[in-house]
Amino acid sequence: MAATEFDIIRDEQERNNLLLTITDVEKAITASTPGARRILENTVENVKNRIATLDKKIEEAKVEHAAEVQAQVVAAAALAAKETKLNASERETYRSFLEESYFTKKDFGKLDAFYAHSYDRLSEGGKEEMSKRIHEGIKRGEFKFTDLPSVIQEKDNEHCSAKTNKEASAQVHINKSNSSQAAKPANKTAVKDIDVGSIDLSGIRLADATGSPSASSLPDGSGAKVAQR
């Protein structure tokens, strides 16, 4: 998984703190005893190694994050273009929403206006994209659901309820289909369905009137004699 902007900021903060640590330890070295000096110098070396690791990690994360952002911009434009019931201005606003991975409180103003005037004309897929970003913001601790403007709470609840009902209905249909298949008896071949003409009777002679089989009527067609009693 690519690093998020939050991950990059966190690593940058750690690197900055370590740089301050080096400054403090180097000051302590000048006033230390020979024995303590060696320990402090080792500490500085270890901290510098950690900083080098962080620098590489941060650089790679920024490249990955930039690529991810670009991909999200392209995807947002493609999804917005599908919402043909929105006018050009509304599609642009919707596209800007999709360029975000999650919403924060700073989005509430634009979200409130969009939900009040444009949201109902989104496709079900479009509504789901908005809902995902709302709940990702909640998951990340940006806000609580009850912090949202009332119109957003109402419409997102409606969407989530409809989605749940649709999934439940689909599951019921699957269960009924599986039950029907399980209860269906296996097909059996009736005697009347057998094509007698397709049976090879060569080498088999019918039993005589007494019902005793002749030697040549044995299934193996070997003609072996039957022992007489």
Buried (B, 14 or more C-beta within 10 A) or exposed (E): EBBBEEBBEEBBEBBEEBEEBBEEBEEBBEEBEEEEBEEBBEBBEEBEEBBEEBEEBBEEBBEBBEEBBEEBEEEBBEBBEEBEEBEEEBBEBBBBBBBBBBBEEEBBEEBBBBBEEBBEEBBEEBBBBBBBBBBBBBEBEBBEEEEBBEBBBEBBEEBBEEBEEEEEEEEEEEEEEEEEEEEEEEEEEEEEEEEEEEEEEEEEEEEEEEEEBEEEBBEEEEEEEEEEE
